[in-house]
Amino acid sequence: MMRKLTCYCSVAALVAGAGFAGNAMADEQRIADLEERLEALEADPATGDGIRFGGALRFNARYDDTDSAGGQASRDSGGDIDFDTFRVNVDGRQDNITFAAEYRWYDGRDFLHTGWVGYDFTDTTTVRLGQQRVAFGLQPYQSNNFWFSGNYYVGFEDKHAIGLALDHQAGPLAIDAGIFTNPPAGLSGDSFHYSTGVGPDSDREDETLAHEEQNQFYARAAYTFDHNESASTEVGLSGMYGELYNNDTRDEGDSTAYALHVNGQYDRWNIMAQYLSYDHDPDVSDGFSDDVLNMSIEGFNYAAPAEADVITFNVAYDLPVEFGPVSNLRFYNDYSTIRQKSTDDRSSALNVTGMAITAGNIYTYVDVIRGKNMPFVGAQGYALQGDSDVRDDWETIFNINVGYYF
């Protein structure tokens, strides 16, 4: 889990291979080289007319310096290098009909990541049906690093679900809307699916952790102000309303969320800022808590606050280089904090300082991950209401992820 893959198809993989330098990558020769590679790929008769295939193979090296059993084991062994992900993907077009599919294999588990068909009504308006990324807040990601931001762990970054979505791009204005009836494909009533979301814990002892997302409506509007050839600022507003189904009682609660975001590209600098607020209001019987919900992702379950504000602030800088195969270095610091609404002293924070290295079709993250009261950082979790262990100390993981995209 916690795997950020930067593209759905081989064309996007080549874009990733060319570097994430944004408007700073205005070097005409780099653009010409990239266009030549894309044209060669699209003209390849082996892929068929309008169909493209791609994939990725990733490995992960980690040194866990946290105060946990896993951290102690990692220090004793000097760190670990493991298989991370293998994925295959295909997308294409026939007249106005488009489609995309992607499947991923991890160590001991595998999932459908993407699977949709779409129709282009006009050059600016597209409708897609199937499992796809939900447009909410900063897009496509709310972070630069491998570990994502705090938004990911409460179900609002790289969110995937099954439903019907529409996107409309009219010059600087982008409008997205969708109704998502079901969580991502996987084992029914369990956590074996891609994307983080509210889902039932199969090992639950009571109805507190029996809720599941369904029939969620998302809407997003964003406007981009172009200041000059190398500077632009996007501002946006997103909203969500949906149902929470209790698998034990068969009663329904509801969920609401909204986000305000700014995404600025200023020559080689990129700045992302977002304020997100969510409220899950589950329907539970008397005597059971409605302050805690179960989050499920890729076979993992953990308790999370039902109501919180998430503040995100990221800064990144792109440095084009010519060092052997290395063409670009992106330096970044991503910070997010989750502040529970039910109590004042149980906030969580995640800060990732790192560098992304582009070398042809190889993309590498080098991250220092620091967390406080964050899941998957040592033995930590959210310090929920009623918990006696509220941590004030930060714990650290050193992580390197190397991926080859083809």
Secondary structure, DSSP 8 states (H G I E B T S, - for coil): -------SSHHHHHHHHH-S-GGG---HHHHHHHHHHHHHHHT-GGG-TTEEEEEEEEEEEEEE-SSSHHHHHHHHHT-EEEEEEEEEEEEEEETTEEEEEEEEEETTEEEEEEEEEEEESSSSEEEEEEEEE---SSSS-S-SSTT--HHHHTT-SS-EEEEEEEEEEETTEEEEEEEEEE--SBSTTSS-BSS-EE---TT-SSGGG-EEEEEEEEEEEEEEEEEETTEEEEEEEEEEEEEEEETTT--EEEEEEEEEEEEEEETTEEEEEEEEEEEEE----TTS-SSEEEEEETTEEEEEESEEEEEEEEEEEEEEEEETTEEEEEEEEEEEEEEESS-SS-EEEEEEEEEEEEETTEEEEEEEEEEES-TTSTT-----TT-S----S-EEEEEEEEEEE-
